[in-house]
Amino acid sequence: MSGLQVASVYIAINILILIWLAVRVVSRRRSGKISLGDGGSDDLAVAIRVHGNATEYIPAMMIGLLVLAFLESPVWSLHGLGITFTIGRLMHVIGMGSGPIIFRQLGVMLTWLSMVIVSLAILYVAFT
């Protein structure tokens, strides 16, 4: 697999995560007959926030993976960053739902860690 193919796999998976989270918001809107906002529904408010959080982090990380792929970073590094980030995002969703809060905390840590590493790796590769 080339670096671009590896990045493409994680981009596709994370797009599917975004779609899944959007469907969760829409289904809660429909069941509560809520068109705008959260209508006072805590369940909908959480779903909106989880989706919003994903839309804040996923695009930047996927661009980072793509840039590293174009800079011909090792395939193993792209897999490591992609897996770490994606697991972090899924853990965050679980922790924001009915799962233990530790999942949310670990999810944030894995998300941030992978994003810091991808940004530092881009800088390193760009200047060497």
MOKA-V469715 format. One line per field, one symbol per residue. ss: DSSP state (~ for helix, > for strand, _ for the rest). phi: phi as a letter, one per 40 degrees, with the letter a starting at -180 (. if undefined). burial: + if it has 24 or more other C-alpha atoms within 12 Angstrom, else -. A space follows every 50 residues. Layout:
# MOKA-V469715
ss = ???
phi = ???
burial = ???
This chain:
# MOKA-V469715
ss = __~~~~~~~~~~~~~~~~~~~~~~~~~~~~~~_________~~~~~~~~~ ~~~~~~~~~~~~~~~~~~~~____~~~~~~~~~~~~~~~~~~~~~~____ ~~~~~~~~~~~~~~~~~~~~~~~~~~~_
phi = .cccccdccccccccccccdccccccccccccfbcbgbfgccccdccccc ccccccbcdccccccccccccgcddccccdcccdcccdcccccccccccc ccccccccccccdcccccccccccccbb
burial = --++-++++++--++-++--++-+++-++-------------++++++++ +-++--++--+++++++++-+-+-+-++++++++++++++++++-++--- --++-+++-++++++-+++-++------
